[in-house]
Amino acid sequence: MERKLEAAILTVLQEMGTPVHRSKLVKLIYLAENMFYEHFGRTITGLGYMWDDYGPNAVSNAIVKEAQKLVQRDFVCMKTGTSIYGTENYLYSLGPEKTNIERLTESLEPLERYVLIDTVKRYRDYNVTKIVAASKGTIPFKKARQYQVLQMEQSSEYVSLVQILQRDTGVMAAVAEGTKAGADAEGINLAEFKQKYGL
């Protein structure tokens, strides 16, 4: 679990390319994990999440603790600043050892990496307030009570699609190579894709 978590943190920071607020880092990983769970019935890192006033947070603050370990190993830099409200801000970016992160991120499966990168692309321009709101809008957070562990759910509409796609070696090879795969793979549109796979 620890290797996947450090790989997820480094992948998010690498894809962002700019310093990331601590809360945004946590929410990006949560949103990717929730999306992955909806599709595949498990999280990327194996972490559990709980209801928090500021939106979903990893149980025992695991993401922040792992980021701190990466700071100590020079894979991540952390800058502390002050917000306009006088509270401390923590910003993370890749550190001096960033040229050596490939070996730390290789524990991610291609689909795990793809979902993390896709999540960053989707929420890249969200400020902290917007990404907290997005994370609070997820079904597991809405269903939970205050300080309760969130119960993620696999979406039944994705179960058969995922099984079909995992059996399709062409799509899986494209994902493994980091190329675009999905509804417009092989140059077909969504309607053709659905017809091809009986969806």
Secondary structure, DSSP 8 states (H G I E B T S, - for coil): -HHHHHHHHHHHHHHH-S-EEHHHHHHHHHHHHHHHHHHHSS-SS---EE--TTS-EEGGGHHHHHHHHHHHTTSEEEEEEE-TTS-EEEEEEE-GGGGG-HHHHTTS-HHHHHHHHHHHHHHTT--HHHHHHHHHTSHHHHHS-TT-B------HHHHHHHHHHHH-HHHHHHHHTT---STTGGG--HHHHHHHTT-
